[in-house]
Amino acid sequence: MRIGHGYDVHRFEKGLKLVLCGAEIPYEYGLKGHSDADVAVHALMDALLGAAAMGDIGKHFPPSDPEYRGISSMELLRRVKRSLSDNGFEIGNVDVTVVAEKPKIAAYIMLMRENLAEVLNTDIRNVSVKATTEEGLGFTGALLGIAAHAVVLINEKTGFQHI
């Protein structure tokens, strides 16, 4: 059993879509980034890769590579899941916390969980998504952007030989 933690932040920018865990959230601002800037999925990918000691998303999907410009973070998550499986790991559970003063995302939590469970090919009971605020403190409290944390548990497949 291995545990991983991921953290990511993205700045708000007008004229962009806001995507969290693959769900498009109506809001006047989106998140700025090289891909679709899904901050929650980025934190989750870093947690999964970290638990497997396979680096981080910047190593696997460098922002300097034009292939990843505007790409769906859910597609990148699919690739991370495949890489974990190919290297002898299976996902136990994932827990994602979105830190945002606005917009309120409670109405989208179940959709986010469903999206993640589908891509990770796991039961929805293994996927947690939560939201919190910083009570007006920090950059999220000042409405400058959104942060996300993720904690995961992965297991090594029995009988798998690492190369």
C-alpha positions in Angstrom: 0.0 0.0 0.0 1.3 3.5 -0.9 -0.1 6.9 -0.1 0.4 10.1 -2.2 -0.5 13.7 -1.8 -1.0 16.3 -4.6 -1.5 20.1 -4.5 -2.1 22.5 -7.3 -3.3 26.1 -7.9 -4.5 28.1 -10.9 -5.3 31.7 -11.3 -8.7 33.0 -12.4 -9.0 34.7 -15.8 -12.0 36.1 -17.7 -13.1 34.4 -20.9 -12.1 30.9 -20.0 -14.2 27.9 -19.0 -14.1 26.7 -15.4 -13.6 22.9 -15.3 -13.3 20.9 -12.1 -13.0 17.1 -12.1 -14.2 17.2 -15.7 -17.4 19.2 -14.9 -17.9 22.5 -16.5 -19.0 25.0 -13.8 -20.8 28.2 -14.8 -18.9 31.1 -13.5 -17.6 34.5 -14.8 -14.0 33.3 -14.6 -12.1 30.2 -15.7 -8.7 29.0 -14.7 -5.6 29.9 -16.6 -3.2 27.1 -17.6 -1.6 25.2 -20.4 -4.2 22.5 -20.5 -7.9 23.1 -19.4 -6.4 24.0 -16.0 -8.6 21.5 -14.1 -6.8 22.2 -10.8 -8.5 19.4 -8.9 -7.5 16.7 -11.5 -3.9 18.2 -11.6 -3.7 17.7 -7.8 -5.1 14.2 -8.1 -2.6 13.2 -10.9 0.3 14.5 -8.8 -0.9 12.4 -5.8 -1.3 9.3 -7.9 2.1 9.7 -9.6 3.7 10.6 -6.2 2.3 7.5 -4.6 3.9 5.3 -7.3 7.2 7.4 -7.1 6.8 8.2 -10.8 7.4 11.9 -10.7 4.8 14.6 -11.3 2.6 15.9 -14.0 5.2 18.3 -15.3 7.5 15.4 -16.0 4.9 13.4 -17.9 3.0 16.3 -19.6 5.4 19.3 -19.8 3.7 22.7 -20.4 6.4 23.4 -23.0 5.0 20.6 -25.2 2.3 22.0 -27.6 0.6 18.5 -27.6 -0.9 19.4 -24.2 -2.2 22.9 -25.1 -5.9 23.0 -24.1 -6.0 19.2 -23.6 -8.7 17.9 -21.2 -7.1 17.0 -17.9 -9.5 14.0 -17.7 -7.6 12.7 -20.8 -4.3 13.2 -19.0 -5.8 11.4 -15.9 -6.7 8.5 -18.2 -3.0 8.3 -19.3 -1.8 8.5 -15.7 -4.2 5.6 -14.7 -3.0 3.5 -17.7 0.6 4.2 -16.7 -0.1 3.2 -13.1 -1.7 0.0 -14.3 1.2 -0.8 -16.7 3.6 -0.4 -13.7 1.7 -2.8 -11.4 -0.5 -0.4 -9.4 -4.2 -0.3 -8.7 -6.1 2.6 -7.1 -7.5 2.0 -3.7 -9.2 5.3 -3.1 -8.9 9.0 -3.9 -9.9 12.1 -1.8 -9.9 15.5 -3.5 -10.5 18.9 -1.7 -11.2 22.0 -3.8 -10.4 25.2 -2.0 -12.4 28.1 -3.5 -14.3 31.0 -2.1 -16.4 31.2 -5.3 -18.1 29.7 -7.1 -20.0 27.3 -4.8 -19.7 23.8 -6.2 -21.8 21.6 -3.9 -24.3 21.0 -6.7 -21.6 19.5 -8.9 -19.9 17.2 -6.4 -21.7 14.1 -7.4 -21.0 14.7 -11.1 -17.3 15.3 -10.3 -17.2 12.0 -8.3 -18.9 10.1 -11.2 -16.4 11.6 -13.7 -13.4 10.6 -11.7 -14.8 7.1 -10.9 -15.4 6.5 -14.6 -11.9 7.6 -15.7 -10.2 5.7 -12.9 -12.3 2.6 -13.5 -13.3 2.3 -9.9 -16.4 2.3 -7.8 -17.7 5.7 -6.9 -17.4 4.7 -3.2 -13.6 5.0 -3.7 -13.9 8.6 -4.9 -14.4 11.6 -2.6 -14.6 15.2 -3.7 -15.1 18.0 -1.1 -15.1 21.7 -1.2 -14.0 24.3 1.4 -13.2 28.0 1.6 -10.4 29.9 3.3 -12.9 32.2 5.0 -11.7 35.2 3.0 -8.0 34.5 3.7 -5.1 33.9 1.2 -5.3 34.0 -2.6 -8.4 31.9 -2.8 -10.1 34.1 -0.2 -9.2 37.1 -2.3 -10.9 35.5 -5.3 -7.7 35.3 -7.3 -8.0 31.6 -8.1 -8.6 28.0 -6.9 -6.4 25.5 -5.1 -6.9 21.8 -4.7 -5.4 19.0 -2.6 -5.6 15.3 -3.2 -4.7 12.3 -1.1 -4.7 8.8 -2.6 -4.1 5.2 -1.6 -2.7 2.8 -4.3 -1.8 -0.8 -4.0 0.8 -2.9 -5.8 -0.8 -5.7 -7.7 0.1 -9.1 -6.2 2.7 -11.0 -8.2 3.6 -8.1 -10.4 7.4 -7.8 -11.1 8.7 -4.2 -11.5 11.2 -3.7 -14.3 
